[in-house]
């Protein structure tokens, strides 16, 4: 069955799994698109990014980010608000970067999925 023939309220199976991982990421932590794909053992960063772009609004989307820690273009202020509220480690911008946004400090914020919920291996 192709994605186009699914009922409007049905999610493709892969999308459900990606969104499930996004919901498991603890507040103040992040995973990259590639981390999510690796954790699932299928797909890749682009596939995860596509799922998040199409269906991620119902989950903590700001916790799935690019590997360089750059905030999601077009959603920077909203994401930054979530990061500050959750205490996500951020890297400040350097001098001469006026108007630029901080990045997520990947070294400190990255979650490896170690504390998997029951039902996952």
CORGI-V840700 format. One record per backbone hydrogen bond with DSSP energy under -1.0 kcal/mol. NH is the residue of the N-H (numbers start at 0). CO is the residue of the C=O. Records with the same first field share a line. If there is no record, write none. Layout:
NH = CO, CO
//
This chain:
4 = 1
5 = 2
9 = 6
15 = 11
16 = 12
17 = 13
18 = 14
19 = 15
20 = 16
21 = 17
22 = 18
28 = 25
29 = 108
30 = 62
32 = 64
35 = 31
36 = 32
37 = 33
38 = 34
39 = 35
40 = 36
41 = 36
47 = 43
48 = 44
49 = 45
50 = 46
51 = 47
52 = 48
53 = 49
54 = 50
55 = 51
57 = 54
58 = 55
60 = 58
62 = 59
63 = 60
64 = 30
68 = 65
74 = 71
78 = 74
79 = 75
80 = 76
81 = 77
82 = 78
83 = 79
84 = 80
85 = 81
86 = 82
87 = 82
90 = 102
96 = 93
99 = 96
102 = 90
103 = 68
104 = 88
105 = 103
108 = 104
109 = 105
110 = 29
115 = 113
119 = 116
//
